[in-house]
Amino acid sequence: MLSGDQVNEIIVEVENVPSGVQSHPSSSQIVPEKTLVNSSFSLVSSISDIDVTDSQIFSNWNDKKGKQFLWFSTPVNESFSQTLHSSESMGDAPCTSHENIQGQKLIASLIPMTSRDRIKAIRNQPRTMEEKRNLRKMVDKEKSKQPRRILEFNGCAQCLNSISLAYRRSKNSLSELFNSISLWQKTLKVIGGKFGTSVLSYFNFLRWLLKFNIFLFTVTFSFIIIPQLTMAEKNHLQFTGLEFLTGAGYFRDTVMYYGFYTNTENQNGSSGTSYNMQLAYIFTVGACLVVCFFSLLFSMARYFRNNFINPHIYSRGIAKLIFCWDFTVTHKSAVKLKQKNLSTEIRENLSEIRRENVKLTLNQQLIRFSAHLAAWVVSIGVTIACCVAVYYLAENNLEFLENHRNPGAVLLLPFVVSCINLVMPRFYSMFRLVERYEMPRHEVYSLLIRNILLKLSIVGILCYYWLNIVALAGEECWETLIGQEIYRLLLMDFVFSLTDSLLGEFLRRIIGMRLITSLGLQEFDIARNVLELIYSQTLVWIGTFFCPLLPFIQMMTLFIMFYVKNISLMMNFQPLSKAWRASQMMTVFIFLLFFPSFTGVLCTLAITIWRLKPSADCGPFRGLPFFIESIYRWIDTLSQSRSYLWVVWIYQNLVGSVHFFFILTLIVLIITYLYWQITEGRKIMIGLLHEQIINEGKDKMFLIEKLIKLQDMEKSASPTLSTPERRDVEQSGPLRVREHGASRDLRFRRSVQEDNPKA
């Protein structure tokens, strides 16, 4: 028997077929003298091995020489195709009764299937889309004619089938809707086609953060800002315009900062429900942090599964690049963009393969290790020096502001911090001249680690300054002061990034193209730009508690920076000289955003809520010993009512329990460990499969050489045989491979494999 996957087309040349043989003879009636087999078959012992009634359909015709040919084809691929055409047009030649039986058998086998299995079976048919649609219509038509008792499913199975079908349809509809409203879809394709996936990963990360901040702003605006606006008093301060830089003055008495919010309950009518601003404030910020936590975990798991665990990433997508083309792309510019994307991906894959095969000598390894060690020592020393400078500047900042009443004096600390964040990453980028990484991914990873050590160390020192100096200095409404500091840091970082993109990168292009042509155009620094995003997002998470409008400000800055970076990229940068795949970069970016950025934010806010005393004259928590005291009082109030005892139980056993968070952390660590082990196992499996492919190639070469030797021996022995003996040899096998064509094909394969033994 030949399986449906193997049988494609067999042409059998038959001489002197008796006239009594019908157009659909049985296998026992066929005794061919000479046969021709398609090259997709290795060897078939006899025609009797092919079951005509079950798996093949025969038809015959005459050629010009009077010879008859028998044609075999799979019933699923051809006989039912003829049945479909015959059902569509009655004017066509009618199919044989055997072909109709085969088509009816296929329809009958599809009717009792579930919708999912039927769709999969029809989808796997090797036929055109029109034939598949016609097949599905015929199956639905025949199914509707069946008695109801035959079509009845089990109640549970029918319900699950309906739910599954509705889920797939809704999922496809939502996917199409999200794709249609997706931001910058065409722009991202242009960037990926010209600069590769490595640069594209930065813009994908920026878009992901923009969606994140849209969610944060929507939640805070709905549950904190709008209720406060309904009870807000009129602002009597004068607006000068300098507030956009300093964040003080007029903005101090607006919903922008913590100190403007009241601790009163908003009563809806005389007997209506009240809106507790204390609970709304702390629960809204807590819900945002919880959603961010699980979103980061989910995103890390999804990208980790797609980029580290799935085996197809180890094949480098060669099949997709070479054999797949989206035929729905018909526009000329879209086709060119698609071709550019494919060529860039192929170049990245080939570059990765070439660098993986590079091996260094022992002396080269020692020299490179020494260079790496020296670079790391210098970078850590510079980071420590910058952190010490920021600490002493922050410690003396309050005294400096008391002695200088100029409104612009508050910008000194943000200005120094932004200068360090602008200069030091470029200094770290110069280490590439000494380290000379073979893999560009390793260079990006090292720069990411150095930059994140610098930026988050500075943020940590600033948090220490805010929580231990500003909060304890007895200043009136210290929460608003911290919110203003974070606003100035975020705004100053945006101004420096904007100036660097519009002016600094433009000047670098002029210098490289006209003054010092040996420099040429610069390459996009992925590590530095990504760390700018992580740094600003960390400030937003910390500042949301002190400045609820900060997510909106970050949302606007990200929106502007996308267009600025895109324009600067197209004008001032060239594609990376070392092409490399960046499929795993999004996982690394989100991991760095989660740890240490988000975990540090959680620690900072936990200290603020559980340890610090709120201001006595401003904010929704005025008059309380701690911020968390509002939750304690709310739980005590609920414990007096029997209908809310379940809320008290959840708080005492889950939210307020250390054991619950310990178990949750343990579960996360176990899942992380399992994912890591799965990744290592997949890597080992891929290595074993590669070795198996190589061994199978060697086996094929051995068999081809043996077959060529047998053919040469048969040729050398054939002249010595007499004519009757030669005829007996020809009749000894029911199926023989045509010698000249097969040997030429085999010799061609042998020559190709000898020229490229790794093929």
C-alpha positions in Angstrom: 0.0 0.0 0.0 1.1 3.6 -0.7 0.1 6.3 1.6 -1.8 9.3 0.4 1.2 11.5 1.2 3.5 9.4 -1.0 1.3 8.7 -4.0 1.3 11.7 -6.3 1.3 10.3 -9.8 2.3 7.0 -11.3 2.5 6.5 -15.0 2.8 3.0 -16.1 3.6 2.2 -19.8 2.0 -1.1 -20.8 2.6 -2.9 -24.1 0.2 -5.4 -25.6 -2.7 -5.0 -23.2 -5.4 -7.5 -24.1 -8.4 -6.1 -25.6 -10.6 -7.6 -22.9 -9.1 -5.5 -20.2 -11.4 -2.8 -19.1 -10.7 0.8 -18.3 -10.6 -0.1 -14.6 -8.9 -3.5 -14.3 -8.2 -5.2 -11.1 -4.6 -5.5 -9.9 -4.5 -9.2 -10.7 -5.2 -8.5 -14.4 -2.3 -6.2 -15.0 1.0 -7.8 -16.0 3.1 -5.0 -17.5 6.3 -5.5 -19.5 7.9 -2.2 -18.9 6.9 0.5 -16.4 8.0 4.0 -15.7 7.8 5.2 -12.1 7.8 8.8 -10.9 11.1 9.9 -9.3 9.4 10.5 -5.9 9.3 6.8 -5.4 12.3 4.7 -4.4 11.1 1.3 -5.4 7.9 -0.6 -5.8 8.0 -4.4 -5.8 5.0 -5.1 -7.9 1.8 -3.7 -9.2 -0.1 -6.1 -7.0 1.1 -4.1 -4.0 -1.2 -1.3 -5.0 -4.7 -1.8 -3.9 -6.9 -0.5 -6.6 -10.3 -0.7 -5.0 -9.3 1.1 -1.8 -6.6 3.6 -2.6 -6.2 4.2 -6.3 -8.3 5.1 -9.3 -7.3 4.0 -12.8 -7.9 5.5 -16.2 -6.3 4.7 -19.5 -5.6 6.3 -22.8 -3.7 5.7 -26.0 -0.7 7.6 -27.3 0.3 8.1 -30.9 2.3 4.9 -31.0 -0.6 2.8 -30.0 0.6 2.1 -26.5 -1.7 2.3 -23.6 -1.0 4.1 -20.3 -2.6 3.5 -17.0 -2.8 6.5 -14.7 -3.0 6.2 -10.9 -4.0 9.0 -8.5 -5.1 9.3 -5.0 -8.8 9.3 -4.5 -8.8 12.2 -2.2 -6.7 14.4 -4.5 -8.2 13.6 -8.0 -11.3 11.4 -7.9 -13.2 13.7 -5.7 -12.0 16.7 -7.6 -13.7 15.2 -10.6 -16.8 14.5 -8.5 -16.8 18.2 -7.5 -16.5 19.4 -11.1 -19.2 17.0 -12.2 -21.5 18.3 -9.6 -20.8 21.9 -10.5 -21.2 21.5 -14.3 -23.5 18.8 -15.7 -22.1 19.4 -19.2 -18.7 17.9 -18.2 -17.8 14.3 -18.9 -19.4 12.1 -16.2 -17.1 10.4 -13.7 -17.0 6.7 -13.5 -19.0 4.8 -10.9 -15.8 4.0 -9.0 -14.8 7.7 -8.8 -18.3 8.6 -7.6 -18.1 5.9 -4.9 -14.8 7.3 -3.7 -16.2 10.9 -3.6 -19.2 9.7 -1.7 -17.0 7.8 0.7 -15.0 11.0 1.4 -18.2 13.0 2.0 -19.6 10.2 4.2 -16.4 10.3 6.3 -16.6 14.0 6.8 -20.2 14.2 7.8 -20.0 12.6 11.3 -16.9 14.7 12.2 -17.1 17.7 14.5 -16.7 21.2 12.9 -13.1 21.5 14.1 -12.1 18.1 12.7 -13.9 18.7 9.5 -12.3 22.0 8.9 -8.8 20.5 9.6 -9.5 17.6 7.2 -10.7 19.9 4.4 -7.8 22.3 5.1 -5.3 19.5 4.7 -6.6 18.4 1.3 -4.1 19.1 -1.5 -6.5 21.1 -3.6 -7.4 24.7 -4.5 -9.4 27.0 -2.3 -12.3 26.9 -4.7 -12.4 23.1 -4.5 -12.2 23.2 -0.7 -15.2 25.6 -0.6 -17.2 23.4 -2.9 -16.3 20.4 -0.8 -17.4 22.1 2.3 -20.7 23.2 0.7 -21.4 19.6 -0.5 -20.7 18.2 3.0 -23.0 20.8 4.6 -25.7 20.0 2.0 -25.4 16.2 2.5 -25.4 16.8 6.3 -28.6 18.7 6.1 -30.3 15.8 4.3 -29.3 13.2 7.0 -32.0 12.2 9.5 -31.8 14.1 12.7 -31.1 11.0 14.8 -27.9 10.5 12.9 -26.7 14.0 13.4 -27.4 14.2 17.1 -24.2 14.6 19.1 -23.7 14.2 22.8 -25.0 17.3 24.6 -21.7 18.2 26.2 -19.8 17.6 23.0 -22.2 19.8 21.0 -22.0 22.5 23.5 -18.2 22.5 23.6 -18.2 22.4 19.8 -20.4 25.5 19.6 -18.3 27.4 22.2 -15.1 26.5 20.4 -16.5 27.7 17.1 -17.8 31.0 18.7 -14.4 31.5 20.3 -12.5 31.0 17.1 -14.7 33.4 15.2 -14.6 36.1 17.9 -10.8 35.6 18.2 -10.4 36.1 14.4 -12.7 39.2 14.5 -10.8 40.7 17.4 -7.5 40.0 15.7 -8.6 41.7 12.5 -9.9 44.7 14.5 -6.7 45.1 16.5 -4.6 44.8 13.3 -6.7 47.5 11.6 -6.3 50.0 14.5 -2.7 49.1 15.4 -0.5 52.0 15.7 2.3 52.6 13.1 2.0 49.2 11.4 3.3 50.4 8.1 6.0 52.5 9.7 7.3 49.5 11.6 7.4 47.4 8.5 9.5 50.1 6.7 11.9 50.3 9.7 12.2 46.5 9.9 12.9 46.2 6.1 15.6 48.8 6.1 17.3 48.4 9.4 16.5 44.9 10.5 14.8 43.4 13.5 17.3 44.6 16.0 16.4 48.3 15.5 12.8 47.4 15.1 12.8 45.9 18.6 13.3 49.4 20.1 10.3 50.8 18.3 8.2 47.8 19.2 9.2 48.3 22.8 8.3 52.0 22.7 4.9 51.1 21.3 4.3 48.5 24.0 5.2 51.1 26.7 2.8 53.6 25.1 -0.1 51.1 25.3 0.9 50.5 28.9 0.7 54.2 29.8 -2.6 54.6 28.0 -4.0 52.0 30.4 -2.5 53.7 33.4 -3.8 57.1 32.5 -7.3 55.7 31.8 -7.5 54.1 35.2 -6.2 57.0 37.2 -8.3 59.5 35.2 -11.5 57.5 35.7 -11.2 56.8 39.5 -9.0 59.6 40.9 -9.0 62.7 38.7 -12.7 62.9 37.6 -14.1 62.4 41.2 -11.7 65.1 42.5 -12.7 67.5 39.7 -16.3 67.3 40.8 -15.4 68.7 44.2 -12.4 70.9 43.3 -12.1 74.5 44.3 -11.1 77.3 42.0 -7.3 77.9 41.6 -6.4 81.5 42.4 -2.7 81.3 41.5 -1.3 83.1 38.4 -0.1 81.1 35.4 3.3 82.4 34.1 4.3 79.6 31.7 7.4 78.7 33.7 5.4 76.0 35.3 5.9 73.8 32.3 9.6 73.5 33.2 9.5 73.7 37.0 6.2 71.9 37.6 5.6 74.4 40.5 3.5 77.5 40.9 0.1 77.2 39.2 0.3 73.4 38.9 0.7 73.1 42.6 -3.0 73.6 43.3 -4.3 71.3 40.5 -5.2 67.7 40.1 -1.7 67.1 38.9 -0.2 66.6 42.4 -1.1 64.6 45.5 -1.5 67.7 47.8 -4.6 69.0 45.9 -6.8 65.9 46.7 -9.1 66.0 49.7 -9.9 63.4 52.3 -13.7 64.1 52.3 -16.3 61.7 51.0 -18.2 62.8 47.9 -21.9 62.2 48.8 -24.3 61.6 45.9 -27.5 63.2 47.2 -28.8 63.1 50.7 -29.2 59.3 50.8 -26.9 58.2 48.0 -23.7 56.3 48.3 -20.5 58.1 49.2 -17.2 58.0 47.3 -14.2 57.6 49.7 -11.2 59.4 48.1 -8.7 57.7 50.5 -9.8 54.3 49.4 -10.1 55.3 45.8 -6.6 56.8 45.7 -4.8 53.9 47.3 -6.9 51.1 45.6 -6.4 52.7 42.2 -2.7 53.0 42.5 -2.5 49.5 44.0 -4.7 48.1 41.1 -2.4 49.7 38.5 0.7 48.2 40.1 -1.0 44.7 40.3 -2.1 44.9 36.7 1.4 46.0 35.7 2.9 43.1 37.7 0.8 40.5 36.0 1.1 42.1 32.6 4.9 42.0 32.8 4.8 38.4 33.9 2.5 37.4 31.2 4.5 39.3 28.5 7.7 37.8 29.7 6.2 34.3 29.6 4.7 34.8 26.2 7.9 36.3 24.6 10.0 33.7 26.4 7.9 30.9 25.0 7.9 32.3 21.5 11.6 33.2 21.4 13.3 30.7 23.6 11.2 27.5 24.0 9.5 27.0 20.6 11.8 24.7 18.4 11.1 26.7 15.2 13.4 29.5 16.4 16.4 27.2 16.2 15.7 26.5 12.6 16.2 30.3 12.0 13.0 30.4 10.0 14.7 29.3 6.8 11.6 27.6 5.5 9.5 30.7 6.0 12.0 32.9 4.3 12.6 30.8 1.3 9.4 28.8 0.6 6.7 31.1 1.9 5.4 34.2 0.2 2.3 36.2 1.0 0.4 36.2 -2.3 -2.1 38.7 -1.0 0.6 41.3 -1.3 0.0 42.8 -4.8 0.8 46.5 -4.5 4.2 47.3 -6.1 5.5 49.3 -3.1 4.3 46.6 -0.7 6.0 43.9 -2.7 9.3 45.8 -2.6 9.0 46.2 1.1 8.2 42.5 1.6 11.3 41.6 -0.5 13.5 44.0 1.5 12.2 42.4 4.7 13.0 38.9 3.5 16.4 39.9 2.3 17.2 41.5 5.6 16.1 38.5 7.6 18.2 36.1 5.4 21.2 38.4 5.8 20.7 38.3 9.6 20.4 34.5 9.7 23.5 34.0 7.5 25.5 36.4 9.7 24.5 34.5 12.8 25.5 31.2 11.3 28.8 32.5 10.1 29.7 34.0 13.5 28.7 30.9 15.4 31.4 28.9 13.5 34.2 31.4 14.4 36.7 29.8 16.8 39.4 31.8 18.6 42.8 30.6 19.7 43.9 30.6 23.3 46.0 33.8 23.0 43.0 35.6 21.3 40.7 34.4 24.1 43.1 35.7 26.8 43.5 39.1 25.1 39.7 39.4 24.7 39.1 38.4 28.3 41.6 41.0 29.6 39.9 43.7 27.5 36.5 42.8 28.8 37.7 42.8 32.4 39.3 46.2 32.0 36.2 47.6 30.4 34.0 46.3 33.2 36.3 47.7 35.9 36.4 51.1 34.3 32.6 51.2 33.8 31.8 50.1 37.4 34.2 52.8 38.7 32.7 55.5 36.6 29.2 54.4 37.8 30.2 54.6 41.4 31.7 58.1 40.9 28.5 59.4 39.2 26.3 57.9 42.0 28.5 59.6 44.7 28.2 62.9 42.9 24.4 62.7 42.6 24.2 61.7 46.3 26.1 64.8 47.5 24.3 67.1 45.2 20.9 65.7 46.3 21.9 65.9 50.0 22.7 69.6 49.7 19.8 70.4 47.3 17.4 71.6 50.0 20.0 74.0 51.4 20.8 75.2 47.9 17.1 75.9 47.2 16.7 77.9 50.5 19.6 80.1 49.6 18.6 80.7 45.9 15.0 81.8 45.5 15.2 81.9 41.7 12.5 79.6 40.3 14.9 78.1 37.9 17.2 76.9 40.7 15.0 73.8 41.1 16.3 72.6 37.7 19.9 72.1 38.9 19.5 68.5 40.1 17.4 67.3 37.1 19.9 69.0 34.8 23.0 67.2 36.3 21.2 63.9 36.3 20.1 64.3 32.7 23.7 65.2 31.7 25.1 62.1 33.3 22.4 60.0 31.6 23.3 61.5 28.3 27.1 61.5 28.4 27.9 58.2 30.2 26.1 55.8 27.9 28.1 57.2 25.0 31.3 56.8 27.0 30.3 53.1 27.5 29.7 52.7 23.8 33.3 53.6 23.1 34.3 50.4 24.8 33.3 48.5 21.7 36.6 49.6 20.1 38.5 47.7 22.7 36.2 44.7 23.5 35.4 43.8 19.8 32.5 41.4 20.4 32.0 38.8 17.6 28.3 38.6 18.4 26.5 42.0 18.2 23.9 40.7 20.6 26.6 40.2 23.3 27.7 43.8 22.9 24.1 45.1 23.3 23.7 43.0 26.4 26.8 44.3 28.0 25.8 47.9 27.3 22.4 47.2 28.7 23.8 46.0 31.9 26.2 48.9 32.3 23.6 51.5 31.5 21.0 50.0 33.8 23.5 49.8 36.6 24.1 53.5 36.1 20.5 54.8 35.6 18.8 52.7 38.3 21.6 53.4 40.8 20.9 57.1 40.3 17.2 56.4 40.7 17.8 54.5 43.9 19.9 57.3 45.3 17.2 59.8 44.5 14.5 57.6 46.2 16.7 57.5 49.3 16.9 61.3 49.1 13.2 61.7 48.8 12.1 59.2 51.4 14.8 59.9 54.1 15.5 63.6 53.6 12.6 65.3 51.9 9.9 63.3 53.7 11.5 63.8 57.1 12.6 67.4 56.7 9.2 68.7 58.0 8.4 70.4 54.7 4.8 71.3 54.1 3.2 68.7 51.8 6.3 66.8 51.0 4.4 64.5 48.7 3.9 67.4 46.3 7.5 68.3 46.5 8.5 64.7 45.5 5.9 64.8 42.6 7.5 68.0 41.4 11.0 66.5 41.5 9.9 63.5 39.5 8.1 65.7 37.0 11.2 67.8 36.4 13.4 64.7 36.0 11.0 63.2 33.5 10.6 66.5 31.6 14.4 67.2 31.6 15.1 63.7 30.3 12.6 64.3 27.5 14.1 67.6 26.5 17.6 66.1 26.5 16.5 63.2 24.3 14.6 65.5 21.9 17.6 67.8 21.6 20.0 64.9 21.1 17.8 63.4 18.3 17.1 66.6 16.5 20.5 68.4 16.9 23.2 66.0 18.1 22.5 63.2 15.7 22.1 65.7 12.8 25.5 67.2 13.6 27.0 63.8 13.8 25.6 63.1 10.3 27.1 66.3 8.9 30.5 65.5 10.5 30.5 62.0 9.2 29.4 62.8 5.7 31.3 66.1 5.0 34.0 66.8 7.5 35.4 63.4 8.4 34.2 61.1 5.7 36.0 58.1 7.2 33.5 58.1 10.1 30.5 57.8 7.8 26.9 57.5 9.1 26.5 56.3 12.7 24.6 53.2 13.7 21.6 53.2 16.0 22.5 52.6 19.6 19.8 50.1 20.8 21.1 49.7 24.3 21.2 53.5 25.1 17.8 54.3 23.6 16.1 51.3 25.3 17.6 52.3 28.7 16.2 55.8 28.3 12.7 54.3 27.9 13.2 52.0 31.0 14.5 55.0 33.0 11.6 57.2 32.2 9.0 54.4 32.8 10.6 53.8 36.2 10.1 57.4 37.2 6.5 57.2 36.0 5.7 54.2 38.2 7.2 55.9 41.2 5.6 59.2 40.5 2.1 58.0 39.9 1.4 58.0 43.6 2.6 61.6 44.0 1.6 62.9 40.6 -1.5 61.0 39.1 -1.2 62.8 35.8 2.3 61.5 35.2 1.2 58.6 32.9 -0.5 61.2 30.6 2.7 63.1 30.4 4.7 60.0 29.6 2.1 59.0 27.0 2.6 62.3 25.2 6.4 62.1 25.4 6.4 58.6 24.0 4.1 59.6 21.1 6.3 62.5 20.2 9.6 60.5 20.6 8.4 57.8 18.2 8.1 60.3 15.3 11.3 62.1 16.3 13.3 58.9 16.5 11.8 57.6 13.2 12.7 60.8 11.3 16.2 60.8 12.8 16.7 57.2 12.0 15.8 57.6 8.4 18.0 60.7 8.0 21.0 60.2 10.2 21.6 56.5 10.6 22.7 53.6 8.4 21.8 49.9 8.8 23.9 48.0 11.2 27.2 46.8 9.7 26.9 43.5 11.6 23.4 42.1 10.9 22.0 40.0 13.7 18.6 38.6 14.7 16.9 40.3 17.6 13.9 37.9 18.2 14.9 37.5 21.8 15.5 41.2 22.5 11.9 42.0 23.5 12.1 39.3 26.2 15.3 40.9 27.6 13.8 44.4 27.5 10.7 43.4 29.4 12.8 41.4 31.9 14.9 44.5 32.6 11.7 46.5 33.0 10.4 44.0 35.5 13.7 43.4 37.4 15.2 45.6 38.7 13.0 48.5 37.6 9.5 47.4 38.6 10.6 45.5 41.7 12.5 48.6 42.9 9.4 50.6 42.4 7.4 48.2 44.5 9.9 48.4 47.3 9.9 52.2 47.2 6.1 52.5 47.3 5.9 49.8 50.0 8.2 51.8 52.2 6.2 55.0 51.5 2.8 53.4 52.3 3.8 51.3 55.3 6.5 53.4 57.0 6.1 57.1 56.2 3.7 59.5 57.9 1.5 61.6 55.5 1.5 65.3 55.6 -0.9 66.8 58.1 -2.3 69.6 56.0 -2.7 68.2 52.5 -3.6 65.1 50.5 -6.3 62.5 51.0 -4.4 60.8 53.9 -4.0 63.9 56.1 -4.3 63.2 59.8 -3.4 59.5 59.5 -0.2 58.0 61.2 0.5 55.9 58.0 -1.0 55.7 54.5 -2.0 52.1 55.1 -4.1 53.1 58.1 -6.9 53.9 55.8 -7.1 50.3 54.8 -7.0 49.1 58.4 -9.9 51.4 59.3 -11.9 50.2 56.3 -11.4 46.6 57.2 -12.5 47.3 60.8 -15.7 48.9 59.4 -16.4 45.9 57.2 -15.8 43.4 60.0 -18.9 44.8 61.8 -21.2 43.9 58.9 -22.0 40.2 58.3 -22.5 40.7 54.5 -18.8 41.8 54.1 -17.1 39.2 56.1 -15.8 37.5 53.0 -13.9 40.7 52.1 -12.3 40.7 55.6 -11.3 37.0 55.2 -9.6 37.7 51.8 -7.7 40.6 53.2 -6.5 38.7 56.3 -5.6 35.5 54.6 -4.4 36.7 51.2 -3.5 40.4 51.0 -2.3 40.8 54.6 -0.7 37.4 54.9 3.1 36.9 54.5 2.6 33.2 53.8 0.5 33.9 50.8 3.1 36.1 49.1 5.8 33.6 50.0 3.8 30.8 48.3 3.1 33.0 45.3 6.8 33.8 45.0 7.7 30.1 45.3 5.2 29.3 42.5 6.7 31.9 40.2 10.2 30.6 40.9 9.1 27.0 40.1 7.5 28.1 36.9 10.6 30.0 35.9 12.7 27.0 36.6 10.5 24.7 34.6 10.6 27.1 31.6 14.4 27.2 31.9 14.6 23.4 31.9 12.3 23.1 29.0 14.5 25.5 27.1 17.6 23.5 27.8 15.8 20.3 26.8 14.7 21.8 23.5 18.3 22.9 22.8 19.6 19.3 23.4 16.8 17.9 21.2 17.6 20.3 18.4 21.3 19.3 18.6 20.4 15.6 18.4 18.1 16.2 15.4 20.9 18.1 13.6 23.2 15.1 14.1 20.5 12.8 12.9 20.0 14.8 9.7 23.7 14.7 9.1 23.8 10.9 9.5 20.8 10.5 7.2 22.6 12.5 4.6 25.6 10.2 4.9 23.3 7.2 4.6 21.8 8.6 1.4 25.2 9.2 -0.1 26.1 5.6 0.6 23.0 4.2 -1.0 23.3 6.4 -4.0 26.9 5.2 -4.5 25.8 1.6 -4.2 22.9 2.1 -6.7 25.3 3.7 -9.2 27.7 0.8 -8.9 24.9 -1.7 -9.5 23.8 0.2 -12.6 27.4 0.3 -13.9 27.7 -3.5 -13.3 24.4 -4.1 -15.1 25.5 -2.0 -18.1 28.8 -3.9 -18.3 27.0 -7.2 -18.1 24.2 -6.5 -20.6 26.2 -6.7 -23.9 27.3 -10.3 -23.1 23.7 -11.5 -22.7 21.7 -12.7 -25.7 18.5 -11.1 -26.8 16.2 -13.7 -25.1 18.2 -13.4 -21.9 18.0 -9.7 -22.0 14.3 -9.9 -22.4 14.0 -12.2 -19.4 16.0 -9.7 -17.4 13.6 -6.9 -18.4 10.6 -9.0 -17.5 12.0 -10.1 -14.2 10.9 -7.0 -12.4 7.4 -5.6 -12.7 8.6 -2.0 -12.1 12.0 -0.7 -13.3 13.6 2.7 -13.1 14.5 4.3 -16.4 18.3 3.9 -16.3 19.6 6.8 -18.2 17.5 9.5 -16.5 17.8 8.0 -13.0 21.6 7.6 -13.3 22.1 11.1 -14.6 19.9 12.5 -11.7 21.8 10.5 -9.1 25.2 11.6 -10.5 24.0 15.2 -10.4 23.0 14.8 -6.7 26.4 13.2 -5.9 28.3 16.0 -7.5 26.3 18.7 -5.7 26.8 16.9 -2.3 30.5 16.5 -2.9 30.8 20.2 -3.7 28.9 21.1 -0.5 29.2 18.3 2.1 27.2 20.3 4.7 24.1 20.5 2.5 
